[in-house]
């Protein structure tokens, strides 16, 4: 009996060892199976970034072209007349007091109706077309500044010019026919200015020193 005690103890130890080995093997298999069986979908994947399309730019509306037209009027002090002819974005103007002072000016018309015209000897016209009905602005000439308003004119009103050689003299005449029928003009003979004779607005006919000329509408 005394010898069986250690034997029993040894057998019990062996059984316990075998049980622990079996338990470890089973736990390892479950852990491996659990790891290998994990679904790929369970793995975290980067969230795709939404791309917002940039709004397409709508084409800007094209600027409305300045209509071709004639304008005629007088200065605020009623000392002179001003006529402006617009054609294809260009402008030509004539300032005339009907005695000796005159100036031809020209330049471009901007899309907003503004214009800055220039002439000889530093003459300038700054004007603005308003609603297609009239041009208002100022003319700077010979050290003076003249405010003016020129309303839209219908033929035969408008701006006329005639150039020719009469009896050996170079003649250059400018006329403004106002909407009320009045005429303002200056005739220059070899650099000498004087009031211009009246023209026939319907035909442009004018007699200068006994010779008949034709004054024609002015376009830029």
VENPEVEN-V673319 format. One record per residue. N is the residue number from 1. RES is the residue in one letter. PHI is phi as a letter, one per 40 degrees, with the letter a starting at -180 (NA if undefined). PSI is psi in whole degrees, -180 to 180 (none if undefined). D_LAST is the distance of its C-alpha to the last C-alpha in Angstrom with 2 decimals. Layout:
# VENPEVEN-V673319
n=N res=RES phi=PHI psi=PSI d_last=D_LAST
n=N res=RES phi=PHI psi=PSI d_last=D_LAST
This chain:
# VENPEVEN-V673319
n=1 res=X phi=NA psi=-38 d_last=141.67
n=2 res=X phi=c psi=-31 d_last=140.78
n=3 res=X phi=c psi=-25 d_last=139.17
n=4 res=X phi=c psi=-21 d_last=137.03
n=5 res=X phi=c psi=-52 d_last=135.03
n=6 res=X phi=c psi=-32 d_last=133.00
n=7 res=X phi=c psi=-41 d_last=132.45
n=8 res=X phi=c psi=-41 d_last=131.05
n=9 res=X phi=c psi=-40 d_last=128.82
n=10 res=X phi=c psi=-44 d_last=127.54
n=11 res=X phi=c psi=-40 d_last=126.85
n=12 res=X phi=c psi=-38 d_last=124.97
n=13 res=X phi=c psi=-41 d_last=122.79
n=14 res=X phi=c psi=-42 d_last=122.01
n=15 res=X phi=c psi=-42 d_last=121.06
n=16 res=X phi=c psi=-39 d_last=118.78
n=17 res=X phi=c psi=-44 d_last=117.09
n=18 res=X phi=c psi=-39 d_last=116.58
n=19 res=X phi=c psi=-41 d_last=115.07
n=20 res=X phi=c psi=-39 d_last=112.59
n=21 res=X phi=c psi=-42 d_last=111.50
n=22 res=X phi=c psi=-38 d_last=110.99
n=23 res=X phi=c psi=-42 d_last=108.94
n=24 res=X phi=c psi=-41 d_last=106.65
n=25 res=X phi=c psi=-41 d_last=106.01
n=26 res=X phi=c psi=-41 d_last=105.10
n=27 res=X phi=c psi=-40 d_last=102.70
n=28 res=X phi=c psi=-40 d_last=100.94
n=29 res=X phi=c psi=-42 d_last=100.37
n=30 res=X phi=c psi=-40 d_last=98.88
n=31 res=X phi=c psi=-42 d_last=96.50
n=32 res=X phi=c psi=-43 d_last=95.37
n=33 res=X phi=c psi=-40 d_last=94.95
n=34 res=X phi=c psi=-38 d_last=92.97
n=35 res=X phi=c psi=-45 d_last=90.59
n=36 res=X phi=c psi=-25 d_last=90.20
n=37 res=X phi=c psi=5 d_last=89.63
n=38 res=X phi=c psi=129 d_last=86.70
n=39 res=X phi=c psi=137 d_last=83.79
n=40 res=X phi=d psi=-28 d_last=80.63
n=41 res=X phi=c psi=-23 d_last=78.71
n=42 res=X phi=c psi=-21 d_last=80.54
n=43 res=X phi=c psi=141 d_last=78.99
n=44 res=X phi=c psi=135 d_last=75.98
n=45 res=X phi=b psi=149 d_last=72.69
n=46 res=X phi=c psi=137 d_last=69.32
n=47 res=X phi=c psi=125 d_last=67.24
n=48 res=X phi=c psi=140 d_last=64.01
n=49 res=X phi=c psi=127 d_last=60.88
n=50 res=X phi=c psi=131 d_last=58.55
n=51 res=X phi=b psi=117 d_last=55.01
n=52 res=X phi=c psi=118 d_last=52.39
n=53 res=X phi=c psi=137 d_last=49.28
n=54 res=X phi=c psi=138 d_last=46.11
n=55 res=X phi=c psi=136 d_last=43.83
n=56 res=X phi=c psi=139 d_last=40.98
n=57 res=X phi=c psi=129 d_last=37.52
n=58 res=X phi=c psi=141 d_last=35.50
n=59 res=X phi=c psi=138 d_last=31.91
n=60 res=X phi=c psi=142 d_last=29.49
n=61 res=X phi=c psi=141 d_last=27.32
n=62 res=X phi=c psi=147 d_last=23.77
n=63 res=X phi=c psi=142 d_last=21.16
n=64 res=X phi=c psi=125 d_last=19.66
n=65 res=X phi=c psi=147 d_last=15.95
n=66 res=X phi=c psi=126 d_last=13.82
n=67 res=X phi=c psi=146 d_last=13.46
n=68 res=X phi=c psi=134 d_last=10.45
n=69 res=X phi=a psi=166 d_last=11.27
n=70 res=X phi=b psi=145 d_last=11.16
n=71 res=X phi=b psi=140 d_last=13.42
n=72 res=X phi=a psi=143 d_last=15.43
n=73 res=X phi=a psi=-166 d_last=18.60
n=74 res=X phi=b psi=165 d_last=20.78
n=75 res=X phi=c psi=162 d_last=22.14
n=76 res=X phi=c psi=-31 d_last=25.42
n=77 res=X phi=c psi=4 d_last=27.44
n=78 res=X phi=g psi=24 d_last=25.95
n=79 res=X phi=c psi=-14 d_last=25.39
n=80 res=X phi=a psi=170 d_last=21.65
n=81 res=X phi=b psi=155 d_last=18.74
n=82 res=X phi=b psi=133 d_last=15.49
n=83 res=X phi=b psi=142 d_last=12.49
n=84 res=X phi=b psi=131 d_last=9.75
n=85 res=X phi=b psi=128 d_last=7.17
n=86 res=X phi=b psi=135 d_last=7.11
n=87 res=X phi=a psi=119 d_last=6.26
n=88 res=X phi=f psi=45 d_last=8.45
n=89 res=X phi=g psi=4 d_last=9.20
n=90 res=X phi=b psi=158 d_last=6.04
n=91 res=X phi=b psi=143 d_last=5.77
n=92 res=X phi=b psi=137 d_last=5.40
n=93 res=X phi=b psi=158 d_last=8.96
n=94 res=X phi=b psi=126 d_last=11.59
n=95 res=X phi=b psi=131 d_last=15.26
n=96 res=X phi=a psi=133 d_last=17.80
n=97 res=X phi=c psi=1 d_last=21.58
n=98 res=X phi=g psi=5 d_last=22.14
n=99 res=X phi=b psi=-67 d_last=24.49
n=100 res=X phi=a psi=-23 d_last=23.37
n=101 res=X phi=c psi=127 d_last=21.40
n=102 res=X phi=a psi=163 d_last=17.63
n=103 res=X phi=a psi=134 d_last=14.85
n=104 res=X phi=c psi=134 d_last=11.12
n=105 res=X phi=b psi=152 d_last=10.05
n=106 res=X phi=a psi=163 d_last=7.56
n=107 res=X phi=i psi=-168 d_last=8.69
n=108 res=X phi=c psi=158 d_last=9.67
n=109 res=X phi=b psi=125 d_last=11.28
n=110 res=X phi=c psi=166 d_last=14.88
n=111 res=X phi=c psi=-26 d_last=17.01
n=112 res=X phi=c psi=6 d_last=18.94
n=113 res=X phi=g psi=0 d_last=16.10
n=114 res=X phi=c psi=152 d_last=16.23
n=115 res=X phi=a psi=143 d_last=13.53
n=116 res=X phi=b psi=98 d_last=14.26
n=117 res=X phi=c psi=151 d_last=11.77
n=118 res=X phi=b psi=153 d_last=13.14
n=119 res=X phi=b psi=-171 d_last=13.42
n=120 res=X phi=c psi=155 d_last=16.16
n=121 res=X phi=f psi=35 d_last=19.80
n=122 res=X phi=g psi=11 d_last=19.45
n=123 res=X phi=c psi=142 d_last=17.37
n=124 res=X phi=a psi=145 d_last=16.36
n=125 res=X phi=b psi=123 d_last=15.15
n=126 res=X phi=b psi=119 d_last=16.78
n=127 res=X phi=a psi=167 d_last=16.32
n=128 res=X phi=b psi=128 d_last=17.35
n=129 res=X phi=c psi=125 d_last=16.52
n=130 res=X phi=b psi=113 d_last=20.04
n=131 res=X phi=f psi=22 d_last=21.15
n=132 res=X phi=g psi=9 d_last=17.94
n=133 res=X phi=b psi=-31 d_last=19.31
n=134 res=X phi=a psi=159 d_last=18.18
n=135 res=X phi=b psi=127 d_last=16.55
n=136 res=X phi=b psi=146 d_last=19.15
n=137 res=X phi=i psi=-155 d_last=19.18
n=138 res=X phi=b psi=153 d_last=19.77
n=139 res=X phi=b psi=128 d_last=18.34
n=140 res=X phi=b psi=120 d_last=20.37
n=141 res=X phi=a psi=134 d_last=20.59
n=142 res=X phi=f psi=41 d_last=23.62
n=143 res=X phi=g psi=-2 d_last=25.85
n=144 res=X phi=b psi=156 d_last=25.29
n=145 res=X phi=b psi=131 d_last=23.83
n=146 res=X phi=b psi=120 d_last=22.66
n=147 res=X phi=c psi=145 d_last=22.56
n=148 res=X phi=a psi=161 d_last=20.48
n=149 res=X phi=b psi=125 d_last=20.01
n=150 res=X phi=b psi=117 d_last=17.29
n=151 res=X phi=c psi=157 d_last=18.41
n=152 res=X phi=c psi=133 d_last=16.69
n=153 res=X phi=b psi=149 d_last=16.42
n=154 res=X phi=b psi=143 d_last=17.34
n=155 res=X phi=d psi=140 d_last=16.77
n=156 res=X phi=c psi=4 d_last=17.65
n=157 res=X phi=c psi=152 d_last=16.71
n=158 res=X phi=i psi=-154 d_last=13.22
n=159 res=X phi=b psi=133 d_last=11.12
n=160 res=X phi=b psi=156 d_last=11.92
n=161 res=X phi=a psi=147 d_last=12.13
n=162 res=X phi=b psi=133 d_last=14.78
n=163 res=X phi=b psi=138 d_last=15.91
n=164 res=X phi=a psi=176 d_last=19.31
n=165 res=X phi=b psi=119 d_last=22.73
n=166 res=X phi=b psi=118 d_last=25.32
n=167 res=X phi=f psi=43 d_last=28.95
n=168 res=X phi=g psi=-2 d_last=28.14
n=169 res=X phi=b psi=140 d_last=25.74
n=170 res=X phi=c psi=123 d_last=22.08
n=171 res=X phi=b psi=133 d_last=20.35
n=172 res=X phi=b psi=116 d_last=16.97
n=173 res=X phi=b psi=142 d_last=16.59
n=174 res=X phi=b psi=139 d_last=14.42
n=175 res=X phi=b psi=140 d_last=15.53
n=176 res=X phi=b psi=120 d_last=15.45
n=177 res=X phi=b psi=113 d_last=17.48
n=178 res=X phi=c psi=160 d_last=19.17
n=179 res=X phi=d psi=-26 d_last=20.66
n=180 res=X phi=c psi=5 d_last=24.06
n=181 res=X phi=g psi=-14 d_last=23.14
n=182 res=X phi=c psi=151 d_last=23.23
n=183 res=X phi=b psi=140 d_last=20.92
n=184 res=X phi=b psi=126 d_last=20.06
n=185 res=X phi=a psi=160 d_last=18.82
n=186 res=X phi=b psi=136 d_last=19.58
n=187 res=X phi=b psi=128 d_last=20.29
n=188 res=X phi=b psi=124 d_last=20.84
n=189 res=X phi=b psi=114 d_last=23.42
n=190 res=X phi=f psi=43 d_last=24.07
n=191 res=X phi=g psi=-7 d_last=23.14
n=192 res=X phi=c psi=125 d_last=25.08
n=193 res=X phi=c psi=146 d_last=23.37
n=194 res=X phi=a psi=166 d_last=24.80
n=195 res=X phi=d psi=139 d_last=24.11
n=196 res=X phi=c psi=144 d_last=22.02
n=197 res=X phi=c psi=160 d_last=23.93
n=198 res=X phi=c psi=142 d_last=23.22
n=199 res=X phi=b psi=161 d_last=21.08
n=200 res=X phi=c psi=109 d_last=22.08
n=201 res=X phi=c psi=-27 d_last=19.60
n=202 res=X phi=c psi=-36 d_last=20.80
n=203 res=X phi=b psi=-17 d_last=20.30
n=204 res=X phi=g psi=5 d_last=18.22
n=205 res=X phi=c psi=138 d_last=21.31
n=206 res=X phi=a psi=143 d_last=22.21
n=207 res=X phi=b psi=124 d_last=25.12
n=208 res=X phi=b psi=116 d_last=24.95
n=209 res=X phi=f psi=44 d_last=28.35
n=210 res=X phi=g psi=-3 d_last=29.71
n=211 res=X phi=b psi=132 d_last=26.98
n=212 res=X phi=c psi=128 d_last=24.79
n=213 res=X phi=b psi=172 d_last=21.03
n=214 res=X phi=b psi=117 d_last=18.31
n=215 res=X phi=c psi=128 d_last=15.46
n=216 res=X phi=b psi=151 d_last=12.63
n=217 res=X phi=d psi=142 d_last=10.23
n=218 res=X phi=c psi=134 d_last=6.81
n=219 res=X phi=b psi=147 d_last=3.80
n=220 res=X phi=c psi=none d_last=0.00
